[in-house]
Amino acid sequence: MSESVLLKGGIVVTMDAVRRVIVDGAVGFEKGVITFVGKSEEASKAGKFDRVLDVSGRFVMPGLVCAHTHLYGIALRGASLRIRPTTDFLENLQRIWWPLDERMDNDDAYATALAACLEMALNGTTTFADTYSAPPRPEGSLDAIAKAVNEVGIRGVISFEATERRSVEEGRRGLEENIRFLSKGGDGLAKGMISLHASFTISDDLIARGVEAAKKFNAPITIHVSEGPNDVYHNIERYGKRTVERLRVTGLLGPSAVLAHCVHLNRREIQLLAETGTNVAHNPMSNMLNAVGVMKLPEMLEAGVNVGIGNDGYIFDGFENMCAAFLIHRVERRDPSILSPQKVLEMATVDAARAYGLRDVGSLELGKKADIIVVRPEVKATPMTRNVYGYLVNGVRGRDVEHVFVDGVQIIDGRRFTRLDKERAEERILKTVERLWSRLGEEPGEAVEPLRLM
């Protein structure tokens, strides 16, 4: 659909270089590209539009960009697994996540990606960066995920999480799946990147090959870093270096790298990130779920590190994740001024886009992609035009997203999908996840009572 559209009369939150907020503003676009941003009264200067949508009393803003997710994480929502209760993050991996990803197949990859993409689209996320894990079965998994991405119609930077926790061969196959997908140039709205699990499950050799592949394809590279203290201990004991120091030696750090979590970093490591232009994906709600701690976000921002907000496969509402980021550092520092709402919104839009080299999304500017959301608060209790950033972070949630455009195509119209039948998609998703849960339940567990997740 290549119709030209004008969204007129709303409060336009541009997130451009000067962070313009335009009351009674308008955004016009044609062939997927923004052609006008300004006051409604001036929109006629941009020519005629095929369709004019009155968005008075609503925010018009760039679609959110999720800096880090695991789409397949949605499979554990409401799950009840017969395992011994966990006591730390490493046991969470060993007893919950690794048994899950070792049983995932490509049908599961597609179904969980479809579910997560549906939810993110409804909640205003138009671009995400995903790492998928199924060590025994990497081949073709990214095609399955790309299929779901394109059916929903949002953008995905997708990858397979290479790990050597079970064998060196599985690490090689995981990296090869990323290379295969990158070699064909991605698939529609799904583009590729290189993903490595975490430094405590991979060798220097696999890191070096991942870095080489990322450079060859000019692609981002992502890795989990110091999410729990075990990562730090592993690198100190095995290599005599902290995690970020080891990654610097292996050549991974740099503007194309996105390090997820970074909870247990010291000041020297933060300075290394700043010096190398390395990006960070902050996942506050997941960090709370896994009880791993609070990252040193204020120190990172002060040092000049670019930080985006992700969900890590837990809560797929970007507005909830923004609010969590806004609040957790206040309570952890006991400082109500530690982080501004504007900075939080930047982290969920332009900063997250910059982390992945996505220069044409994340803000509403001429020539950029028309990835736009229209937001109407469920209850308008106060004027929306004063502290706009504070309103968006504290007073808006995903349920308030009314319309969603990606590449100029409207994929959500009045909270209804335009490209697919949501009910039919849910039927397929539920059948697939039930089969996955059955496989998980068939495996002998070591617990005497079920652990209920999420």
Secondary structure, 3 states (H helix, E strand, C coil): CCCCEEEEEEEEECCCCCCCEEEEEEEEEECCEEEEEEEHHHHHHHCCCCEEEECCCCEEEECEEEEEECHHHHHHCCCEECCCCCCCHHHHHHHHHHHHHCCCCHHHHHHHHHHHHHHHHHCCEEEEEEEECCCCCCCCHHHHHHHHHHHHCCEEEEEEEECCCCCHHHHHHHHHHHHHHHHCCCECCEEECEEEEEHHHCCHHHHHHHHHHHHHHCCCEEEEECCCHHHHHHHHHHHCCCHHHHHHHCCCCCCCEEEEECCCCCHHHHHHHHHHCCEEEECHHHHHHCCCCCCCHHHHHHHCCCEEECCCCCCCCHHHHHHHHHHHHHHHHCCCCCCCHHHHHHHCCHHHHHHCCCCCCCCCCCCCECCEEEECCCCCCCCCCCCHHHHHHHHCCHHHEEEEEECCEEEEECCEECCCCHHHHHHHHHHHHHHHHHHHHHCCCCCCCCEECC
